[in-house]
């Protein structure tokens, strides 16, 4: 596998100005009985080495689909197209599955949202982690097993020797998620895509896992694409934030700007739903309306039926994602309207 990996990416990466991940014009469409449905609509973004991109948005906005497309895990009837998907400067879009398989787990890894469907039910969790280590390193079986035990300990699983001999169904949901995290971190990837990785974990373990990710980021310069509904977690871990709605990026900015001075009405709506210490509410604020059906989007801006700032222009044409201030991009005809 290592020879195949080097044939695509070259030697192990060294610090350069090249982004860890650079996505240009990514579109994901699915053929349905009602015609093609576009789940991700030509999005472009990049993650620099050693930085974390938080990806937020309501369910169905395209967060997970975009991540799966980057990993090469969209199966028919899904169709992926992009100008380029560059990992460490090398275009991996359209590579054959055996080549992508050599990269996955080694140079790039993903923590899936539902561990029970991602883990092999007939293999012990220790063997599953050790298999990842064996496939992508020169370690023998004994060394791979020791590495698996060490990883189980690192992600906070008590009695790792005992748990390593258990099957996924014997573990709690939180423990299964930690096993998935251990597998993803096994080979210290330089790009980690984490899809709701701490949802099933209690606050203490959640903090432990986030700290582990940040430690590895510091150690190997790992870039992280962190998908979450939890804006509190995003505020803690992300350097930059990408807000998605109906398959599009509506705002992209450094995290402190997103949380301090959001520009898009949708971003403001998401942040307004957060409870605040000292504030008293009979009910928490909510964004009016519902997410539109991707098969029947409104004309112009997909958010216009829910937007407090809607104008006639919003129905006439779709807003482009443009830079409002250095490093801060928004797709809105009426940003900052009162």
N, C-alpha and C positions, 0 to 999 in steps of 0.2 A: 504493500500500500504506500510506503514512504516514497518509493521510486515514482509511482504514479502521481502522488501529490506534488513532488518536486518538478515533474514534467510540466505541470500546470502553473504552479505558483512560484517555482524556483526555490532557492534556499530559504531557510527560516527567515522571517522578516526582521529587519533591523530598523531602528528609528529613522524615519524619513518623513517628509511632508505629506506623503500619500495617505489618504484616508483609509481606515480599516475597511469600511464599507461605503460604497458610492453607488447609489441607485438612481438611474436616469430614465424617466418615462415608463415606470412599471404599471402595466395594466393586466388585470386578471378578470376574465369573463367566463361565464358558465352557460352552456347551451341548455335551455329548458324547453318545455313544450310550448311555452309562451314566447319563445325567441331568446336571443342572447341576453344575459343579465350581467351587467358590469359591476363587479364587487369592489374592484380597485381601479381608479380611473386616471392613469397616467401620472402617478406621483413620483416626485424626485426628492431625495434627501441623502445626507451623508453623515457618517459617524466617524469622528476622528479617533485615532488610537488613544486609549486611556480615558475615554469619555463615555458617559452614559446618556443615551437618548431615551427619555420617557415618552411612551406613546399612549395617549388617552382618547376616550370617546365612548359613546354609548354602544351597547351590543349591536352588532350588525354593521358597524361603520367601516370595516375592512382591516382592522388592526391585525388580527390573527391571519387572515388570508394573505396579506402582504408579507408577513413573516414566513409563512409556509412557502410562498413563491420564491423568496430569497434563498431558502434552503433547498429548493428544487423538489418540493413535496406536494405539488398540486397535480392530482391525477385527472384523467379524462372523466367527465366532460369539461373539466376546467381547461382554459387556454391562457397561457402566460406569454406576454410579449413585453419587450423593453428595449430601449436604445442600448442600454448596457446595465449590467449588475457587476460591479467590480469589487473583488475581495483582494485587498492589498495591491490594488492597481491592475490586477489581472481579471479580464472579463470571464465570469463563470456562467453567464446566461446562455442557456442552450447546450451546455456540456452534456455528454453522454452520462447515463446513470452510474456506470462503474467509476467514472472519474469523480462525480459528485459524492459517491459513497466514500471514496478515499478522503475527501475533504471534510465530510460531516463527521463529527465526533473528534476530529483532530484540529483542524484550523477553525472550524465553526461548529457550534453545537446549539441545541435548542432544548429548553425545558418546556414540556408540554403542559397544557392547562389541566388535562385529566389523566393522572398517572395510571389509573387502572386500565385504560385502553392502550397505554403506551408501553407498559411493562409486559414481559412474557409470563403468562400465568403458570407455565410448567417448568420454569427455571427458578432456582433460588436467587434471591436478590444479590447475594454475594457473587455468584457465578455470572450474573448479568453485568455487574460492574467490572469484574475481572475480564470478561470477554471484550469489553470496550478497550481496556488497557492493553490486552494482548493483540488486538487487531491493529492498533495504531502506534504501538511502541515495540521495542526489541525485548521487552521483559518476558521472561519465561512464566510458566503457570504459577510457580510458587511466589515469584515476585509480584505478579499481577494480583494474586490473592491477598498478599500483604498490603498492597496498595488499596485494594477494595476495603479491607478492614479499616485502614487509616482514613479513607474518605468517609465511611459510615460514622466514624468517630468525629470527624471534622464537621459534619452536618448535624451533629447533636443527637444521634441515635444511641440510646443507652445499650449496654451489653452488645457491642458490635459483633463479637464472635458468635453469639447466639443468633442474633438477627440475620446475620449473613447466610445462615442455613435455612431460613424461613422463606416461604413463598409469598408473593404479593398479597394474596387474600388473607394471610395471617397477620398482616400489618394494618394499623389504622390508616385513615386517609392522609393524615399529616406525615406519618412515617413513610408512606409510599411516595409522597411528594419529595421528601428529603432524599429518598433513594434516587429519584429522577434527577435531582440537583447534583447528587454525587456522581452519577453517570455523565452528566453534562460537563462537570468540571474535571473529570478524570484525567484528561490529556491536556489540561490548561489551554483551552482554545483561545485564540486571539480575537474571535467574535463570538459572543454569547447572546442568543436571543432567548429571552425569558418571558413566557406567556402566562401571566398571572401566577408567578412562581410561589407566592407566599399566601395565597388566598385561604388554603386549608390549615394554615399554621396559627398557633396562638402567638400573642404579641412577643413573648420572650424568645421563642424559637425564630420568629420572623426577624427580629433584630439580629439574632445570631447568624442567620443565613445571609442577610444583607451585608453584615460585616465581613463574612467569608468571601462574598463576591467582590467587595471593595478591596480586600486584601489581595486577592488574585489579580484584580485589575492593576493594582500597584506593582505587583510582582512581574507580570508579563506584558503589561500595557494593553490588557484586554479591553476591547470595546464592547459595550453592552447595549442591546436594544431591549428595553424593559417595558412590557405591555401590562397595564393595570387599570382597573376601575378605581383603585384607591389613590386619590389625589394626595393623601397624607404621606403614603409611601413614596410616591413620585417626587414630592417636595423634598424628601430626605435623601434620595439617591441620585436624582437626575441632574445632569449639567445643562441639558437642553430638553425642551419639551415639544413634541409634535402632536397637535390636536387634529383628529380626523372626524369627518362627518360624511355619511353617505358615499364612502369610497374615495373621498378627496381630503387633502390637507387644507384646513382652513386657517391654521395659525402655526407658526414655527418660530421659536425664540429661545434665548437662554432662560433657564428655569426661574431665575429671580425676576425677570421681566414678565413672564407668564403669570406668576403668582403675585407680583407687585403691581404691574401695569398692563393687564390683559387688554387687547384691542378688539378682538372679534366678539360679537354679541353671544355666540355659542360658548366661547371660553368663559366669558363673564357669567353666563348662566350656570355652567358647571361649577364654577367656584362659589357662586352664591348658594348652592345646595349644601355646602359644607357647614356643619355646626361650628359655632365659635364660642370659646370660653367667655363667660360673662354675659353673653347675649341670651335673651329670653324669647322663645318662639312657641306659640301654640302648635304650629306646624312649620316644618322646614320649607323654605322656598323650593319650587320645582319649575323646570322649563315647561312651558305650556305645550300642549299637543303631543304628538308621537313621532317617532322616526319614520320617514316616508318609505314606502315600498320601493325597493330598487328597480322593480319592473315598471313602476309608474311614477317616476320622479316629476316634481313640478318643473315648469320651464324656468330657465335662468338659474337663480341660486336655490339649491336644494333645501336650504334652511329658511327660506322666506316665509313659509306658512307659520313658522314658530317664532319669528324674529320680531322684537319690539321696535326695531329701527327700519322696517321694510319701506321701500320706496318703489315707484313705478319702474325704475331701472332694474330692480332686483328680479322682476319677472321677465324683463326683456332680454337680458344676457347673463351668462354665467360669469361670476367674478374670477379674475386671474389671481394666482398667488404671487404677490409682488412685495418687494422689500419696502417697508414703510420707513424704517430706520435701520442703520447698519446691524445686520444679524437678526432682524425681526421682520418676518414675512407674514402677511395676512391676505386672505381672499375675501374681500368685503367691499361693497359699493358705499356703505355708510358706516365706517368704523367710528367709534368714539361718540356716536350721536347720543344725546341725553336720553 
